[in-house]
Amino acid sequence: MRIDGAGQQRGHVLLVAGDTARRRRTVQIEPSANLAALLLLPVPALLGSDLPTDTTYLDGVRDQNALLVKLRTAAATPGPLLVYLSGRLTVDRRSHQLCFALAGTTAATARYTALPWEWLGTELRHRPAGLTTVLIDLAADKAAWPLLREYGAMPAPDSVEVYGTVAPPGFPGPDDGHVSTYTRAWIEQLRRSPRRPADSRLHALAVGAAALPPGAFVVPSAPQLAAPGVGQRHASPLVTPAQPPVASTPPQDRASVGDESRRIPEPSAEPSRPHPRPTPGVPPAVPETAGRAPVPVRQPGPAQGAPAAPDEQDPRPWLHALARQRRFVEAARLAQVWETHILQTFGTDSPQATHWVEIRADLAKEEGNLVLATQLWISAGRTRLAHQAPDDPEVLTTARSAHYCWTKIADPVRARECGPDLIALLSALPALDPRHLLTARHRLEHLRDVPPAGAGGRSPAATRHDEA
């Protein structure tokens, strides 16, 4: 959002921490930690402008009218404006409107204590185009999630660009007091880039680098980012012309990917998995060069020739090639773009979406992020179990994969966090080799007796994971 002009004398940054999003006793998003991390960045980097800038920091605000006054003041600035909202998304039960929950907001008091999302659009509606960005890092509660999926977007005036993610209810977030994955990735991309990228590119890079929960609502989605005109006010478009894929090393032949046996392994052995089938009717994607976010390549029109053959549209051989070259950042970006497209196209609980959760789990395992791999395998197992029989081979294979990754987590603190969910999944599968459940229970009992290592009760492995 780099703005130059004599009439634009000042900019404004409004950072708002709303209500903490929780899953039972686990924190999904800690808004205060996110705001504290953002405040460490220089204001020109945050706003994308060297103009003098006013910064408003609101943490723990409880009065919707007080927040409205601050928002109205920020909207009146003649220059560029960044509004950052972090916390919980809820619904006013009476009006059935999406609301940004403030500190202390409950389901019964949302009408009087939360900020209706419509108010945000009303205050920003009259600002000139190209001057306003709203950045969100939210988690939706059970009431807001269905309404958000129905909308398919975060409503906003045409003059306002909205970027960010909304996590679904029920998925555990980072440890208490830690910055959420999307905001952390957004900050890291700003620090790494010698020249500030456009907001649309920052969003694409952050989504690709962040370990988002399966089914996370990405705004805008990958297909929307690839649409002409998105983010073009501040930088060149993200979309590249449709070209044949190029890689430094040819990908492994598709017939040899995932062609392993499906025998029941020993509990200490890595399970073998059948590779998911290609998803028809989805536009192809190819990895780009390092430092650029891959995006779906649009189908060629009549003037460009016939569409590619189905085998050429399957991105998984390219993911396999990137993983073999240990280019995990590029592989994660490509997988995230495709998973987002699949979720938007087929739905969260679709078989196609579950396949891509498992692909991300495989990538996380190959990279060595065993905690994320375990969480993703457990999530995929739950989804499969909800739609498939407990003795289905795919369900059993997913459970074995979750168990294998969990046994390789060296940090006892992180292993204890994943243990109960894993055991709940294994217990629901009577056809599974009983040794998996037995060894999991024994290990969890042992982990409960292991004191945390390292400073502040955190093991070195956990510290390395958080820094990553």
GUPAMI-342822 format. One record per residue (C-alpha): residue in three letters; x, y, z. Coordinates in nm, 3 decimals. Layout:
# residues N
NODE  badren       c1       c2       c3
NODE     ALA        X        Y        Z
...
# end
This chain:
# residues 468
NODE  badren       c1       c2       c3
NODE     MET    0.000    0.000    0.000
NODE     ARG    0.267    0.251   -0.106
NODE     ILE    0.098    0.589   -0.153
NODE     ASP    0.256    0.908   -0.278
NODE     GLY    0.083    1.242   -0.321
NODE     ALA    0.088    1.592   -0.185
NODE     GLY   -0.265    1.575   -0.053
NODE     GLN   -0.204    1.265    0.157
NODE     GLN   -0.022    1.404    0.457
NODE     ARG   -0.074    1.130    0.715
NODE     GLY   -0.147    0.761    0.740
NODE     HIS   -0.305    0.556    1.017
NODE     VAL   -0.252    0.208    1.164
NODE     LEU   -0.530    0.068    1.385
NODE     LEU   -0.440   -0.254    1.570
NODE     VAL   -0.723   -0.420    1.764
NODE     ALA   -0.704   -0.726    1.989
NODE     GLY   -1.050   -0.869    2.049
NODE     ASP   -1.162   -1.165    2.256
NODE     THR   -0.928   -1.462    2.289
NODE     ALA   -1.046   -1.757    2.080
NODE     ARG   -1.042   -2.082    2.278
NODE     ARG   -1.110   -2.448    2.215
NODE     ARG   -1.208   -2.593    2.550
NODE     ARG   -0.899   -2.502    2.754
NODE     THR   -0.671   -2.456    2.453
NODE     VAL   -0.606   -2.111    2.308
NODE     GLN   -0.665   -2.093    1.933
NODE     ILE   -0.570   -1.728    1.887
NODE     GLU   -0.414   -1.499    2.146
NODE     PRO   -0.478   -1.148    2.008
NODE     SER   -0.255   -0.974    2.262
NODE     ALA    0.046   -1.178    2.151
NODE     ASN   -0.026   -1.095    1.788
NODE     LEU   -0.045   -0.722    1.855
NODE     ALA    0.273   -0.730    2.063
NODE     ALA    0.456   -0.894    1.774
NODE     LEU    0.325   -0.644    1.519
NODE     LEU    0.435   -0.350    1.732
NODE     LEU    0.797   -0.465    1.696
NODE     LEU    0.779   -0.387    1.324
NODE     PRO    0.855   -0.036    1.195
NODE     VAL    0.535    0.150    1.115
NODE     PRO    0.643    0.224    0.753
NODE     ALA    0.680   -0.153    0.698
NODE     LEU    0.339   -0.220    0.848
NODE     LEU    0.162    0.043    0.642
NODE     GLY    0.375    0.031    0.329
NODE     SER    0.418    0.407    0.331
NODE     ASP    0.683    0.655    0.446
NODE     LEU    0.423    0.917    0.531
NODE     PRO    0.390    1.032    0.894
NODE     THR    0.155    0.784    1.058
NODE     ASP   -0.066    0.771    1.364
NODE     THR   -0.081    0.434    1.540
NODE     THR   -0.373    0.327    1.763
NODE     TYR   -0.329    0.015    1.977
NODE     LEU   -0.639   -0.134    2.141
NODE     ASP   -0.592   -0.442    2.357
NODE     GLY   -0.874   -0.570    2.576
NODE     VAL   -1.134   -0.318    2.463
NODE     ARG   -1.484   -0.408    2.588
NODE     ASP   -1.705   -0.123    2.464
NODE     GLN   -1.824   -0.149    2.102
NODE     ASN   -1.894    0.225    2.093
NODE     ALA   -1.543    0.308    2.210
NODE     LEU   -1.401    0.091    1.932
NODE     LEU   -1.639    0.252    1.683
NODE     VAL   -1.505    0.597    1.775
NODE     LYS   -1.146    0.483    1.715
NODE     LEU   -1.247    0.322    1.387
NODE     ARG   -1.425    0.638    1.275
NODE     THR   -1.119    0.847    1.358
NODE     ALA   -0.895    0.611    1.163
NODE     ALA   -1.132    0.612    0.864
NODE     ALA   -1.113    0.992    0.852
NODE     THR   -0.739    0.993    0.780
NODE     PRO   -0.665    1.128    0.431
NODE     GLY   -0.379    0.887    0.367
NODE     PRO   -0.330    0.510    0.370
NODE     LEU   -0.501    0.307    0.643
NODE     LEU   -0.430   -0.038    0.783
NODE     VAL   -0.683   -0.198    1.019
NODE     TYR   -0.567   -0.520    1.188
NODE     LEU   -0.823   -0.733    1.376
NODE     SER   -0.731   -1.043    1.574
NODE     GLY   -0.954   -1.257    1.792
NODE     ARG   -1.285   -1.440    1.772
NODE     LEU   -1.559   -1.415    1.512
NODE     THR   -1.909   -1.470    1.649
NODE     VAL   -2.274   -1.407    1.559
NODE     ASP   -2.542   -1.183    1.701
NODE     ARG   -2.820   -1.436    1.764
NODE     ARG   -3.092   -1.177    1.715
NODE     SER   -2.981   -1.019    1.386
NODE     HIS   -2.779   -1.320    1.260
NODE     GLN   -2.489   -1.090    1.169
NODE     LEU   -2.119   -1.165    1.191
NODE     CYS   -1.952   -0.980    1.478
NODE     PHE   -1.596   -0.924    1.595
NODE     ALA   -1.606   -1.034    1.959
NODE     LEU   -1.451   -0.797    2.213
NODE     ALA   -1.312   -0.889    2.554
NODE     GLY   -1.587   -1.047    2.761
NODE     THR   -1.829   -1.101    2.471
NODE     THR   -2.060   -1.398    2.518
NODE     ALA   -2.329   -1.550    2.297
NODE     ALA   -2.596   -1.365    2.495
NODE     THR   -2.421   -1.025    2.494
NODE     ALA   -2.278   -1.016    2.139
NODE     ARG   -2.542   -0.763    2.031
NODE     TYR   -2.420   -0.508    2.287
NODE     THR   -2.052   -0.591    2.336
NODE     ALA   -1.920   -0.708    1.996
NODE     LEU   -1.847   -0.499    1.687
NODE     PRO   -2.081   -0.594    1.401
NODE     TRP   -1.878   -0.662    1.089
NODE     GLU   -2.125   -0.443    0.898
NODE     TRP   -2.016   -0.143    1.103
NODE     LEU   -1.662   -0.184    0.977
NODE     GLY   -1.779   -0.165    0.616
NODE     THR   -2.003    0.134    0.690
NODE     GLU   -1.715    0.337    0.834
NODE     LEU   -1.473    0.250    0.553
NODE     ARG   -1.722    0.269    0.266
NODE     HIS   -1.649    0.629    0.167
NODE     ARG   -1.270    0.606    0.163
NODE     PRO   -1.099    0.636   -0.178
NODE     ALA   -1.006    0.312   -0.350
NODE     GLY   -0.651    0.189   -0.300
NODE     LEU   -0.597    0.347    0.042
NODE     THR   -0.751    0.093    0.282
NODE     THR   -0.640   -0.256    0.388
NODE     VAL   -0.809   -0.470    0.652
NODE     LEU   -0.592   -0.754    0.782
NODE     ILE   -0.764   -1.025    0.988
NODE     ASP   -0.638   -1.319    1.193
NODE     LEU   -0.952   -1.469    1.345
NODE     ALA   -1.107   -1.792    1.466
NODE     ALA   -1.479   -1.850    1.414
NODE     ASP   -1.692   -2.002    1.687
NODE     LYS   -1.954   -2.269    1.618
NODE     ALA   -2.225   -2.012    1.550
NODE     ALA   -2.017   -1.802    1.309
NODE     TRP   -1.859   -2.080    1.104
NODE     PRO   -2.172   -2.191    0.909
NODE     LEU   -2.265   -1.829    0.835
NODE     LEU   -1.912   -1.755    0.716
NODE     ARG   -1.919   -2.057    0.484
NODE     GLU   -2.255   -1.940    0.351
NODE     TYR   -2.116   -1.595    0.271
NODE     GLY   -1.806   -1.739    0.106
NODE     ALA   -1.617   -1.417    0.183
NODE     MET   -1.578   -1.143    0.441
NODE     PRO   -1.819   -0.872    0.316
NODE     ALA   -1.645   -0.541    0.250
NODE     PRO   -1.687   -0.233    0.029
NODE     ASP   -1.520   -0.245   -0.313
NODE     SER   -1.274    0.023   -0.205
NODE     VAL   -1.139   -0.195    0.081
NODE     GLU   -0.893   -0.481    0.042
NODE     VAL   -0.938   -0.758    0.300
NODE     TYR   -0.666   -1.018    0.361
NODE     GLY   -0.628   -1.285    0.626
NODE     THR   -0.753   -1.615    0.759
NODE     VAL   -1.036   -1.742    0.979
NODE     ALA   -0.967   -2.070    1.160
NODE     PRO   -1.255   -2.316    1.198
NODE     PRO   -1.390   -2.403    1.545
NODE     GLY   -1.241   -2.701    1.720
NODE     PHE   -0.883   -2.688    1.591
NODE     PRO   -0.615   -2.624    1.855
NODE     GLY   -0.388   -2.328    1.798
NODE     PRO   -0.037   -2.248    1.923
NODE     ASP    0.058   -2.266    2.288
NODE     ASP   -0.077   -1.997    2.521
NODE     GLY    0.088   -1.663    2.468
NODE     HIS    0.231   -1.740    2.124
NODE     VAL    0.176   -1.558    1.799
NODE     SER   -0.067   -1.731    1.564
NODE     THR    0.074   -1.891    1.251
NODE     TYR   -0.067   -1.650    0.992
NODE     THR    0.040   -1.333    1.172
NODE     ARG    0.382   -1.483    1.242
NODE     ALA    0.427   -1.574    0.875
NODE     TRP    0.312   -1.226    0.769
NODE     ILE    0.571   -1.065    1.000
NODE     GLU    0.847   -1.298    0.881
NODE     GLN    0.777   -1.218    0.518
NODE     LEU    0.805   -0.846    0.595
NODE     ARG    1.137   -0.899    0.772
NODE     ARG    1.283   -1.116    0.497
NODE     SER    1.190   -0.895    0.203
NODE     PRO    1.446   -0.621    0.127
NODE     ARG    1.163   -0.429   -0.039
NODE     ARG    0.813   -0.442    0.105
NODE     PRO    0.587   -0.660   -0.111
NODE     ALA    0.233   -0.558   -0.197
NODE     ASP   -0.034   -0.663    0.051
NODE     SER   -0.172   -0.923   -0.190
NODE     ARG    0.170   -1.080   -0.230
NODE     LEU    0.238   -1.066    0.144
NODE     HIS   -0.089   -1.249    0.199
NODE     ALA   -0.005   -1.517   -0.058
NODE     LEU    0.341   -1.572    0.091
NODE     ALA    0.206   -1.582    0.447
NODE     VAL   -0.067   -1.832    0.359
NODE     GLY    0.188   -2.053    0.188
NODE     ALA    0.432   -2.044    0.480
NODE     ALA    0.184   -2.070    0.769
NODE     ALA    0.072   -2.407    0.905
NODE     LEU   -0.297   -2.328    0.873
NODE     PRO   -0.552   -2.571    1.018
NODE     PRO   -0.735   -2.789    0.766
NODE     GLY   -1.037   -2.606    0.629
NODE     ALA   -0.918   -2.261    0.732
NODE     PHE   -1.110   -1.983    0.557
NODE     VAL   -0.858   -1.785    0.350
NODE     VAL   -0.950   -1.431    0.240
NODE     PRO   -0.913   -1.395   -0.050
NODE     SER   -0.893   -1.757   -0.158
NODE     ALA   -0.638   -1.889   -0.407
NODE     PRO   -0.874   -1.862   -0.707
NODE     GLN   -0.965   -1.508   -0.604
NODE     LEU   -0.598   -1.413   -0.574
NODE     ALA   -0.544   -1.549   -0.923
NODE     ALA   -0.828   -1.340   -1.066
NODE     PRO   -0.730   -1.040   -1.279
NODE     GLY   -0.718   -0.712   -1.089
NODE     VAL   -0.658   -0.848   -0.738
NODE     GLY   -0.377   -0.658   -0.572
NODE     GLN   -0.286   -0.475   -0.892
NODE     ARG   -0.323   -0.135   -0.732
NODE     HIS    0.002   -0.184   -0.543
NODE     ALA    0.210   -0.426   -0.746
NODE     SER    0.222   -0.649   -1.050
NODE     PRO   -0.040   -0.925   -1.059
NODE     LEU    0.031   -1.261   -0.900
NODE     VAL   -0.094   -1.460   -1.198
NODE     THR    0.162   -1.594   -1.444
NODE     PRO    0.085   -1.704   -1.799
NODE     ALA    0.005   -2.069   -1.846
NODE     GLN    0.331   -2.236   -1.945
NODE     PRO    0.468   -2.590   -1.938
NODE     PRO    0.605   -2.671   -1.591
NODE     VAL    0.979   -2.640   -1.546
NODE     ALA    1.178   -2.796   -1.264
NODE     SER    1.549   -2.833   -1.202
NODE     THR    1.501   -3.204   -1.148
NODE     PRO    1.230   -3.403   -1.330
NODE     PRO    0.960   -3.527   -1.093
NODE     GLN    0.940   -3.893   -1.014
NODE     ASP    0.711   -4.087   -1.243
NODE     ARG    0.352   -4.085   -1.123
NODE     ALA    0.327   -4.462   -1.135
NODE     SER    0.604   -4.493   -0.877
NODE     VAL    0.458   -4.244   -0.627
NODE     GLY    0.295   -4.409   -0.326
NODE     ASP    0.310   -4.759   -0.481
NODE     GLU    0.378   -4.929   -0.149
NODE     SER    0.225   -5.229    0.021
NODE     ARG   -0.060   -5.190    0.265
NODE     ARG    0.052   -5.445    0.522
NODE     ILE    0.009   -5.363    0.891
NODE     PRO    0.351   -5.241    1.010
NODE     GLU    0.515   -5.287    1.341
NODE     PRO    0.430   -4.995    1.571
NODE     SER    0.783   -4.858    1.533
NODE     ALA    0.784   -4.879    1.154
NODE     GLU    0.673   -4.601    0.922
NODE     PRO    0.339   -4.689    0.763
NODE     SER    0.293   -4.715    0.390
NODE     ARG    0.009   -4.526    0.228
NODE     PRO   -0.164   -4.550   -0.106
NODE     HIS   -0.121   -4.221   -0.289
NODE     PRO   -0.448   -4.028   -0.326
NODE     ARG   -0.607   -4.030   -0.668
NODE     PRO   -0.589   -3.719   -0.887
NODE     THR   -0.876   -3.475   -0.850
NODE     PRO   -1.039   -3.415   -1.189
NODE     GLY   -1.167   -3.079   -1.301
NODE     VAL   -0.916   -2.868   -1.107
NODE     PRO   -0.685   -2.617   -1.280
NODE     PRO   -0.317   -2.713   -1.285
NODE     ALA   -0.049   -2.550   -1.072
NODE     VAL    0.329   -2.548   -1.105
NODE     PRO    0.602   -2.444   -0.859
NODE     GLU    0.771   -2.118   -0.938
NODE     THR    1.121   -2.004   -0.857
NODE     ALA    1.234   -1.956   -0.500
NODE     GLY    1.085   -1.659   -0.319
NODE     ARG    0.772   -1.640   -0.534
NODE     ALA    0.433   -1.769   -0.432
NODE     PRO    0.296   -2.035   -0.668
NODE     VAL   -0.059   -1.977   -0.784
NODE     PRO   -0.301   -2.188   -0.985
NODE     VAL   -0.227   -2.160   -1.356
NODE     ARG   -0.546   -2.076   -1.542
NODE     GLN   -0.675   -2.311   -1.807
NODE     PRO   -0.566   -2.199   -2.156
NODE     GLY   -0.840   -2.051   -2.369
NODE     PRO   -0.913   -2.142   -2.729
NODE     ALA   -0.639   -1.910   -2.851
NODE     GLN   -0.382   -2.084   -2.631
NODE     GLY   -0.453   -2.437   -2.743
NODE     ALA   -0.629   -2.737   -2.596
NODE     PRO   -0.634   -2.794   -2.220
NODE     ALA   -0.358   -3.007   -2.073
NODE     ALA   -0.407   -3.379   -2.030
NODE     PRO   -0.530   -3.495   -1.687
NODE     ASP   -0.189   -3.634   -1.589
NODE     GLU   -0.029   -3.295   -1.656
NODE     GLN   -0.284   -3.128   -1.426
NODE     ASP   -0.191   -3.326   -1.118
NODE     PRO    0.042   -3.114   -0.900
NODE     ARG    0.149   -3.399   -0.672
NODE     PRO    0.448   -3.511   -0.884
NODE     TRP    0.578   -3.155   -0.857
NODE     LEU    0.525   -3.159   -0.481
NODE     HIS    0.717   -3.486   -0.469
NODE     ALA    1.001   -3.333   -0.673
NODE     LEU    1.020   -3.026   -0.448
NODE     ALA    1.023   -3.244   -0.135
NODE     ARG    1.304   -3.460   -0.275
NODE     GLN    1.504   -3.142   -0.333
NODE     ARG    1.416   -3.034    0.022
NODE     ARG    1.251   -2.718   -0.110
NODE     PHE    0.984   -2.746    0.156
NODE     VAL    0.881   -2.379    0.161
NODE     GLU    0.790   -2.390   -0.208
NODE     ALA    0.619   -2.726   -0.164
NODE     ALA    0.413   -2.593    0.128
NODE     ARG    0.304   -2.290   -0.073
NODE     LEU    0.198   -2.502   -0.368
NODE     ALA    0.012   -2.747   -0.144
NODE     GLN   -0.161   -2.464    0.045
NODE     VAL   -0.283   -2.301   -0.275
NODE     TRP   -0.424   -2.627   -0.404
NODE     GLU   -0.581   -2.725   -0.071
NODE     THR   -0.753   -2.387   -0.049
NODE     HIS   -0.890   -2.429   -0.400
NODE     ILE   -1.014   -2.781   -0.320
NODE     LEU   -1.182   -2.664    0.000
NODE     GLN   -1.356   -2.380   -0.176
NODE     THR   -1.465   -2.611   -0.459
NODE     PHE   -1.564   -2.935   -0.286
NODE     GLY   -1.610   -2.845    0.083
NODE     THR   -1.427   -2.911    0.408
NODE     ASP   -1.545   -3.270    0.461
NODE     SER   -1.507   -3.382    0.101
NODE     PRO   -1.278   -3.674    0.009
NODE     GLN   -1.075   -3.435   -0.207
NODE     ALA   -1.013   -3.206    0.090
NODE     THR   -0.912   -3.499    0.310
NODE     HIS   -0.660   -3.609    0.047
NODE     TRP   -0.494   -3.269    0.062
NODE     VAL   -0.481   -3.268    0.441
NODE     GLU   -0.290   -3.597    0.411
NODE     ILE   -0.060   -3.451    0.147
NODE     ARG    0.024   -3.162    0.380
NODE     ALA    0.084   -3.412    0.658
NODE     ASP    0.329   -3.599    0.437
NODE     LEU    0.514   -3.277    0.356
NODE     ALA    0.531   -3.182    0.724
NODE     LYS    0.674   -3.525    0.809
NODE     GLU    0.937   -3.501    0.535
NODE     GLU    1.036   -3.157    0.662
NODE     GLY    1.067   -3.288    1.016
NODE     ASN    0.769   -3.099    1.160
NODE     LEU    0.630   -3.409    1.330
NODE     VAL    0.392   -3.220    1.557
NODE     LEU    0.209   -3.063    1.264
NODE     ALA    0.219   -3.394    1.075
NODE     THR    0.059   -3.573    1.369
NODE     GLN   -0.213   -3.311    1.407
NODE     LEU   -0.295   -3.321    1.037
NODE     TRP   -0.307   -3.703    1.026
NODE     ILE   -0.538   -3.707    1.329
NODE     SER   -0.763   -3.448    1.165
NODE     ALA   -0.775   -3.651    0.844
NODE     GLY   -0.851   -3.966    1.042
NODE     ARG   -1.143   -3.803    1.219
NODE     THR   -1.287   -3.678    0.891
NODE     ARG   -1.251   -4.018    0.727
NODE     LEU   -1.405   -4.193    1.026
NODE     ALA   -1.707   -3.962    1.005
NODE     HIS   -1.775   -4.072    0.647
NODE     GLN   -1.616   -4.415    0.615
NODE     ALA   -1.637   -4.746    0.800
NODE     PRO   -1.397   -4.799    1.094
NODE     ASP   -1.241   -5.094    0.912
NODE     ASP   -1.191   -4.910    0.583
NODE     PRO   -0.826   -4.949    0.472
NODE     GLU   -0.789   -4.574    0.416
NODE     VAL   -0.909   -4.500    0.769
NODE     LEU   -0.668   -4.755    0.917
NODE     THR   -0.376   -4.629    0.710
NODE     THR   -0.439   -4.271    0.821
NODE     ALA   -0.446   -4.378    1.187
NODE     ARG   -0.118   -4.570    1.147
NODE     SER    0.042   -4.262    0.993
NODE     ALA   -0.071   -4.045    1.286
NODE     HIS    0.066   -4.299    1.532
NODE     TYR    0.399   -4.327    1.353
NODE     CYS    0.457   -3.949    1.345
NODE     TRP    0.356   -3.918    1.709
NODE     THR    0.610   -4.179    1.819
NODE     LYS    0.883   -3.971    1.652
NODE     ILE    0.807   -3.647    1.841
NODE     ALA    1.109   -3.600    2.067
NODE     ASP    0.970   -3.317    2.279
NODE     PRO    0.763   -3.471    2.564
NODE     VAL    0.554   -3.154    2.606
NODE     ARG    0.435   -3.149    2.246
NODE     ALA    0.391   -3.526    2.241
NODE     ARG    0.168   -3.509    2.550
NODE     GLU   -0.048   -3.245    2.380
NODE     CYS   -0.119   -3.472    2.082
NODE     GLY   -0.146   -3.796    2.279
NODE     PRO   -0.510   -3.785    2.397
NODE     ASP   -0.645   -3.700    2.051
NODE     LEU   -0.441   -3.980    1.896
NODE     ILE   -0.559   -4.236    2.150
NODE     ALA   -0.920   -4.129    2.096
NODE     LEU   -0.877   -4.195    1.723
NODE     LEU   -0.707   -4.531    1.771
NODE     SER   -0.970   -4.641    2.023
NODE     ALA   -1.244   -4.587    1.764
NODE     LEU   -1.086   -4.842    1.526
NODE     PRO   -1.141   -5.198    1.651
NODE     ALA   -0.999   -5.342    1.326
NODE     LEU   -0.664   -5.171    1.379
NODE     ASP   -0.369   -5.376    1.504
NODE     PRO   -0.411   -5.351    1.885
NODE     ARG   -0.039   -5.296    1.928
NODE     HIS   -0.078   -4.937    1.805
NODE     LEU   -0.324   -4.845    2.080
NODE     LEU   -0.129   -5.038    2.343
NODE     THR    0.203   -4.870    2.265
NODE     ALA    0.036   -4.528    2.244
NODE     ARG   -0.117   -4.566    2.590
NODE     HIS    0.211   -4.686    2.739
NODE     ARG    0.404   -4.398    2.585
NODE     LEU    0.154   -4.138    2.702
NODE     GLU    0.172   -4.275    3.057
NODE     HIS    0.550   -4.255    3.039
NODE     LEU    0.540   -3.898    2.902
NODE     ARG    0.327   -3.785    3.194
NODE     ASP    0.612   -3.879    3.426
NODE     VAL    0.878   -3.697    3.221
NODE     PRO    0.946   -3.344    3.354
NODE     PRO    0.975   -3.064    3.095
NODE     ALA    1.332   -2.984    2.992
NODE     GLY    1.496   -2.654    2.908
NODE     ALA    1.446   -2.302    3.039
NODE     GLY    1.102   -2.203    3.149
NODE     GLY    0.970   -2.560    3.134
NODE     ARG    1.017   -2.583    2.755
NODE     SER    1.240   -2.842    2.595
NODE     PRO    1.501   -2.739    2.336
NODE     ALA    1.298   -2.925    2.072
NODE     ALA    0.990   -2.724    2.158
NODE     THR    1.188   -2.402    2.144
NODE     ARG    1.320   -2.490    1.799
NODE     HIS    0.967   -2.572    1.683
NODE     ASP    0.827   -2.239    1.805
NODE     GLU    1.114   -2.044    1.644
NODE     ALA    1.049   -2.223    1.317
# end
